[in-house]
Amino acid sequence: MVVAGAATELANAAVQQPATKNVLCMEGGQGDASYVNNSQAQLRTFQKMVHVLKETLDKLQHAGHGRPKKRLTAADLGCSCGQNTLLVADLIVQHMADLYAAGSHPPPEFCFFFNDLPSNDFNTLFHLLLDSAAAAATTRNGSRPRYFAAGVPGSFYNRLFPESSVNVFTSTFSLHWLSQVPTEVADERSIAYNKGKVFVHGASEATGAAYKRQFQSDLSRFLRCRAAELKRGGAMFLVCLGRPSSTPPTDQGTVRFLFGAMFQDSWGDLVGEGLMDGENMDSFNVPVFAPSLEEFREVVDADGSFRINRLELVLGSPPAVDRPDDAGAVGRTVANNERSLLGALVEAHIGKALGGQLFGRLRRRAEERAQELMEEMRFPHVVCSLSLA
């Protein structure tokens, strides 16, 4: 019965992969596979980078540079819908308030914008935001809120704010998501056509070059937009998946565990079992690219709008598993983590029923490799601090 339902759903689905901007989002709600309940590893990784965010904030022209500003505006780009983005906001507000206090200035009012694609679960984020604001108001005896918040739907590869309106931008764990799958990667007539694969890892040199071009084009657009929107003296803190400089674009290192490897093999399982044809697999590609530091630097230098304060590779934390010695717990955690990231893209392509079967097979594969995953599933991240030149 499940197989028949999946076949019917697949027959009604488009074979071509939907546009990324129309479907990409982290899994919403607060279920087992939601991003809210599967972003602990990102939190632990971010905690290794807090000092860089604080350094970035210290670069802002604020109190001590003439008359202190009465209002500071920040924006988190690719905010998703979990507690982590509220942590970033709270950290920025507290650090800036401390800087003002150190200069014997009253704290400014803070305006904080939360940005993501329209498909993002802003409802869950706003509920968490209200709960956080209520707790803060109780602590502060009903005084003004820590910051005034607003949601801004739209792609951060386009303009989102008026010119010279934002003091600081942050984007954590988002810039590795491309604006689209490179056109030639999905074109059967192109030498970059990624037949038999769903990710750039292990693909042809032409496919790797196409992914790299797409990433650098996207990052260039991102920088142009932010340069226009930042106020004079503004800065940015950016974090995305990365890879060692010694590897080519087709060797994405441990990032393969997220978007290739078991995930790709699980697609192959469905094809091999006759639950879908190979065309559905061939026409799906994960729009993610983990750059090297040199590839990232090339774009920043070519743009010329920003000064690099810090650019480094930081190794992230392993999966957050309650019982890391239990293969079943590891498999369940890894499958839920991956579904929180890829579920929307998969279901838009092959439907919910087959998507469920895909992640079920991924879970079994993760159980079989549980020890290896706990030892190796740690992802390098590009960490970048920029100031407006």
C-alpha positions as CSV (number, residue, x, y, z in Angstrom):
1,M,0.0,0.0,0.0
2,V,2.8,2.4,0.8
3,V,4.6,1.6,-2.4
4,A,1.5,2.2,-4.5
5,G,0.8,5.5,-2.8
6,A,4.4,6.6,-3.4
7,A,4.2,5.6,-7.0
8,T,1.0,7.6,-7.5
9,E,2.5,10.7,-5.8
10,L,5.7,10.4,-7.9
11,A,3.6,10.1,-11.1
12,N,2.0,13.4,-10.2
13,A,5.3,15.2,-9.4
14,A,7.5,17.1,-11.8
15,V,10.7,15.3,-12.8
16,Q,12.6,18.6,-13.1
17,Q,13.9,19.9,-9.8
18,P,11.9,22.9,-8.5
19,A,13.6,26.3,-8.2
20,T,15.6,26.4,-5.0
21,K,14.2,29.7,-3.8
22,N,10.6,28.4,-4.0
23,V,11.0,25.3,-1.9
24,L,14.2,25.5,0.2
25,C,13.7,25.7,3.9
26,M,14.8,23.9,7.0
27,E,12.1,21.5,8.4
28,G,9.6,23.6,10.3
29,G,7.5,22.9,13.3
30,Q,8.8,21.1,16.4
31,G,8.6,17.5,15.4
32,D,11.4,14.8,15.5
33,A,12.9,15.9,12.2
34,S,12.3,19.7,12.7
35,Y,15.3,22.1,12.5
36,V,14.3,23.3,16.0
37,N,15.2,19.8,17.4
38,N,18.1,19.1,15.1
39,S,20.4,22.1,15.3
40,Q,22.3,21.2,18.5
41,A,25.5,20.5,16.5
42,Q,25.3,23.9,14.8
43,L,24.9,25.5,18.3
44,R,28.0,23.7,19.6
45,T,29.9,24.7,16.5
46,F,28.8,28.3,16.8
47,Q,30.0,28.5,20.4
48,K,33.6,27.9,19.0
49,M,33.2,31.0,16.9
50,V,31.6,33.5,19.3
51,H,34.9,35.3,19.9
52,V,35.0,36.1,16.1
53,L,31.5,37.5,16.2
54,K,32.6,39.7,19.2
55,E,35.7,40.8,17.3
56,T,33.5,41.8,14.4
57,L,31.2,43.8,16.6
58,D,34.3,45.5,18.1
59,K,35.1,46.8,14.6
60,L,31.8,48.7,14.3
61,Q,31.9,52.4,14.5
62,H,29.7,53.0,17.5
63,A,30.3,54.6,20.9
64,G,33.7,56.2,21.1
65,H,33.6,57.4,17.4
66,G,32.0,60.8,17.9
67,R,28.5,61.0,19.2
68,P,27.2,57.5,20.1
69,K,24.4,56.2,17.9
70,K,21.1,56.0,19.6
71,R,19.9,53.1,17.4
72,L,21.8,50.1,16.1
73,T,20.3,47.8,13.4
74,A,21.4,44.2,12.8
75,A,20.1,41.5,10.5
76,D,20.5,37.7,10.5
77,L,20.5,36.4,6.9
78,G,19.2,32.8,6.5
79,C,17.9,32.8,10.0
80,S,15.8,29.5,9.8
81,C,13.4,28.9,12.7
82,G,15.3,27.7,15.8
83,Q,16.6,29.0,19.0
84,N,20.1,29.5,17.6
85,T,19.2,32.6,15.7
86,L,17.7,34.1,18.9
87,L,21.0,33.3,20.6
88,V,22.9,35.3,18.0
89,A,20.6,38.2,18.4
90,D,20.9,38.2,22.2
91,L,24.7,37.9,22.0
92,I,24.9,40.9,19.6
93,V,22.6,43.1,21.8
94,Q,24.4,42.2,25.0
95,H,27.9,42.7,23.6
96,M,27.0,46.1,22.1
97,A,25.3,47.2,25.4
98,D,28.4,46.2,27.3
99,L,30.6,48.3,24.9
100,Y,28.3,51.3,25.4
101,A,28.4,50.9,29.1
102,A,32.2,50.7,29.1
103,G,32.2,54.1,27.4
104,S,29.7,55.4,30.0
105,H,27.0,55.7,27.4
106,P,23.4,54.5,27.8
107,P,22.6,51.5,25.6
108,P,21.1,52.2,22.2
109,E,17.8,50.9,21.0
110,F,18.3,47.8,18.9
111,C,16.4,46.8,15.8
112,F,16.9,43.2,14.6
113,F,15.7,41.8,11.3
114,F,15.3,38.0,10.8
115,N,15.6,37.1,7.1
116,D,15.0,33.9,5.2
117,L,13.2,32.6,2.1
118,P,9.4,32.9,2.2
119,S,9.2,29.1,2.6
120,N,10.8,29.4,6.0
121,D,8.7,28.6,9.1
122,F,8.6,32.1,10.4
123,N,5.6,31.2,12.6
124,T,7.7,28.9,14.8
125,L,10.4,31.5,14.9
126,F,8.0,34.3,16.0
127,H,6.5,32.0,18.7
128,L,10.0,31.4,20.1
129,L,10.7,35.1,19.8
130,L,7.6,36.0,21.8
131,D,8.5,33.5,24.5
132,S,12.0,34.9,24.7
133,A,10.7,38.5,24.8
134,A,8.2,37.7,27.5
135,A,10.9,36.1,29.6
136,A,13.2,39.1,29.1
137,A,10.4,41.5,30.0
138,T,9.8,39.7,33.3
139,T,13.5,39.9,34.1
140,R,13.7,43.5,33.1
141,N,10.6,44.5,35.1
142,G,8.6,45.3,32.0
143,S,11.0,47.9,30.6
144,R,11.5,48.3,26.8
145,P,12.3,45.1,24.9
146,R,15.9,44.1,24.4
147,Y,15.4,44.7,20.7
148,F,12.6,45.4,18.2
149,A,12.2,42.5,15.8
150,A,10.9,42.0,12.3
151,G,10.9,39.2,9.7
152,V,12.1,39.9,6.2
153,P,11.3,37.2,3.6
154,G,13.4,37.0,0.5
155,S,16.7,35.7,-0.9
156,F,19.8,37.2,0.6
157,Y,21.3,37.0,-2.9
158,N,19.1,40.0,-3.7
159,R,18.6,43.4,-2.1
160,L,16.6,43.2,1.1
161,F,17.1,46.6,2.9
162,P,17.4,50.3,1.9
163,E,20.8,51.7,1.2
164,S,23.0,52.5,4.3
165,S,20.4,51.2,6.8
166,V,22.1,48.3,8.6
167,N,25.0,48.3,11.1
168,V,25.9,44.7,11.2
169,F,25.0,41.5,9.2
170,T,25.3,38.0,10.4
171,S,24.8,34.8,8.3
172,T,25.6,31.5,10.0
173,F,25.4,28.1,8.3
174,S,23.6,29.4,5.2
175,L,26.0,30.7,2.5
176,H,26.9,27.2,1.3
177,W,23.3,27.0,0.0
178,L,23.4,28.1,-3.6
179,S,20.7,30.2,-5.2
180,Q,20.1,27.4,-7.7
181,V,21.5,24.2,-9.0
182,P,24.0,25.2,-11.7
183,T,22.1,25.1,-15.0
184,E,24.6,22.9,-16.8
185,V,24.6,20.3,-14.0
186,A,20.9,19.5,-14.8
187,D,21.3,19.7,-18.6
188,E,21.6,16.3,-20.2
189,R,23.4,17.9,-23.2
190,S,26.2,19.4,-21.0
191,I,29.5,17.7,-20.1
192,A,28.7,18.9,-16.5
193,Y,25.5,16.8,-16.4
194,N,25.6,15.0,-13.0
195,K,24.2,11.7,-14.1
196,G,23.9,9.0,-11.4
197,K,24.7,11.5,-8.6
198,V,22.9,14.0,-6.4
199,F,25.8,16.1,-5.1
200,V,29.1,17.6,-6.4
201,H,31.3,15.2,-4.3
202,G,32.8,12.6,-6.5
203,A,31.4,14.1,-9.6
204,S,33.2,15.0,-12.8
205,E,35.7,17.9,-13.1
206,A,33.2,19.8,-15.2
207,T,30.5,19.4,-12.6
208,G,32.8,20.6,-9.9
209,A,33.7,23.7,-12.0
210,A,30.1,24.5,-12.5
211,Y,29.3,24.3,-8.8
212,K,32.3,26.5,-8.0
213,R,31.2,29.1,-10.6
214,Q,27.7,29.2,-9.1
215,F,29.0,29.6,-5.6
216,Q,31.4,32.5,-6.5
217,S,28.7,34.2,-8.6
218,D,26.2,33.9,-5.7
219,L,28.8,35.2,-3.1
220,S,29.6,38.1,-5.4
221,R,26.0,39.1,-5.6
222,F,25.6,38.7,-1.8
223,L,28.6,41.0,-1.2
224,R,27.3,43.7,-3.6
225,C,23.9,43.8,-2.0
226,R,25.3,44.0,1.6
227,A,27.8,46.7,0.6
228,A,24.9,48.8,-0.5
229,E,22.8,48.1,2.6
230,L,25.5,48.6,5.3
231,K,25.9,51.9,7.0
232,R,29.4,53.5,7.0
233,G,31.5,51.7,9.5
234,G,29.4,48.5,9.2
235,A,30.6,44.9,9.4
236,M,29.6,41.3,8.7
237,F,30.1,38.0,10.4
238,L,29.7,35.0,8.1
239,V,29.9,31.2,8.6
240,C,29.4,28.5,6.0
241,L,30.5,24.9,5.3
242,G,34.0,24.8,3.9
243,R,36.7,22.3,2.9
244,P,40.5,22.1,3.1
245,S,42.4,24.1,0.5
246,S,44.3,21.0,-0.7
247,T,41.1,19.4,-2.2
248,P,39.4,20.2,-5.5
249,P,35.7,21.2,-5.7
250,T,34.7,17.5,-6.3
251,D,36.2,16.5,-3.0
252,Q,33.9,18.0,-0.4
253,G,35.6,16.1,2.4
254,T,33.4,15.1,5.4
255,V,30.6,17.3,4.0
256,R,29.9,14.3,1.8
257,F,28.3,12.6,4.8
258,L,25.5,15.2,4.7
259,F,24.8,15.6,1.0
260,G,26.4,12.6,-0.7
261,A,27.6,9.2,0.5
262,M,24.7,7.6,2.4
263,F,22.1,10.2,1.1
264,Q,23.1,9.5,-2.5
265,D,23.2,5.7,-1.9
266,S,19.7,5.9,-0.5
267,W,18.5,7.4,-3.8
268,G,20.2,4.5,-5.5
269,D,18.3,2.1,-3.2
270,L,14.9,3.4,-4.4
271,V,16.0,3.1,-8.0
272,G,17.3,-0.4,-7.5
273,E,14.1,-1.5,-5.8
274,G,12.0,-0.2,-8.7
275,L,10.3,2.5,-6.6
276,M,11.4,5.2,-9.0
277,D,13.3,5.4,-12.2
278,G,16.8,6.7,-12.6
279,E,15.7,9.9,-14.3
280,N,14.2,11.2,-11.0
281,M,17.6,10.7,-9.3
282,D,19.5,12.2,-12.2
283,S,17.4,15.3,-12.2
284,F,17.9,16.0,-8.5
285,N,21.0,17.8,-7.2
286,V,21.7,19.3,-3.8
287,P,22.3,23.1,-4.2
288,V,25.2,23.2,-1.7
289,F,28.9,24.0,-2.2
290,A,31.6,24.0,0.5
291,P,34.3,26.4,-0.6
292,S,38.0,26.6,0.3
293,L,39.4,29.7,2.0
294,E,41.1,30.7,-1.2
295,E,37.8,30.4,-3.2
296,F,36.1,32.5,-0.6
297,R,38.9,35.1,-0.5
298,E,39.0,35.4,-4.3
299,V,35.4,36.7,-4.4
300,V,35.9,39.1,-1.5
301,D,39.0,40.5,-3.0
302,A,37.5,40.9,-6.5
303,D,34.4,42.7,-5.0
304,G,36.6,45.2,-3.2
305,S,33.9,46.6,-0.9
306,F,35.2,44.8,2.2
307,R,38.3,44.5,4.3
308,I,38.9,41.0,5.7
309,N,39.5,41.1,9.5
310,R,39.6,37.3,9.8
311,L,39.2,34.3,7.5
312,E,39.8,30.8,8.8
313,L,38.6,27.3,8.8
314,V,37.1,25.9,12.0
315,L,36.2,22.3,12.6
316,G,32.6,21.8,13.8
317,S,31.2,19.5,16.4
318,P,30.0,15.9,15.9
319,P,26.3,15.0,15.8
320,A,24.5,15.6,19.1
321,V,23.5,12.1,20.0
322,D,22.0,11.2,23.4
323,R,23.5,7.7,23.3
324,P,26.5,7.7,20.9
325,D,27.3,4.0,21.6
326,D,23.8,3.0,20.4
327,A,23.8,2.4,16.6
328,G,20.0,2.9,16.6
329,A,20.2,6.3,18.3
330,V,23.0,7.4,15.9
331,G,21.0,6.3,12.8
332,R,17.9,8.1,14.0
333,T,19.7,11.3,14.9
334,V,21.6,11.4,11.6
335,A,18.4,10.7,9.5
336,N,16.5,13.4,11.4
337,N,19.4,15.9,11.0
338,E,19.5,15.3,7.3
339,R,15.7,15.4,6.9
340,S,15.7,18.7,8.8
341,L,18.0,20.1,6.1
342,L,16.9,18.3,2.9
343,G,13.3,17.2,3.6
344,A,11.6,20.1,1.8
345,L,13.8,19.7,-1.3
346,V,13.3,16.0,-1.5
347,E,9.6,16.1,-1.0
348,A,9.1,18.8,-3.6
349,H,10.9,16.5,-6.1
350,I,9.5,13.0,-5.4
351,G,6.7,13.6,-2.9
352,K,6.3,12.9,0.8
353,A,5.7,9.2,0.7
354,L,8.8,8.4,-1.3
355,G,10.7,11.0,0.7
356,G,9.8,9.1,3.8
357,Q,11.2,5.9,2.3
358,L,14.4,7.7,1.2
359,F,15.2,8.9,4.7
360,G,14.2,5.5,6.1
361,R,16.9,3.9,4.0
362,L,19.3,6.6,5.0
363,R,18.6,5.8,8.7
364,R,19.5,2.1,8.2
365,R,22.7,3.0,6.4
366,A,23.6,5.4,9.2
367,E,23.0,2.7,11.8
368,E,25.4,0.4,9.9
369,R,28.1,3.1,9.9
370,A,27.3,4.5,13.4
371,Q,30.8,4.3,14.8
372,E,32.4,5.8,11.7
373,L,29.9,8.7,11.7
374,M,30.5,9.6,15.3
375,E,34.3,9.7,14.6
376,E,34.3,11.5,11.3
377,M,31.0,13.5,10.9
378,R,32.6,16.8,11.8
379,F,32.4,19.5,9.2
380,P,34.9,22.3,8.5
381,H,33.4,25.8,8.4
382,V,34.6,29.0,6.8
383,V,34.5,31.7,9.4
384,C,34.8,35.3,8.0
385,S,34.8,38.7,9.6
386,L,34.5,41.6,7.2
387,S,34.4,45.4,7.6
388,L,33.1,47.8,5.0
389,A,36.2,49.2,3.3
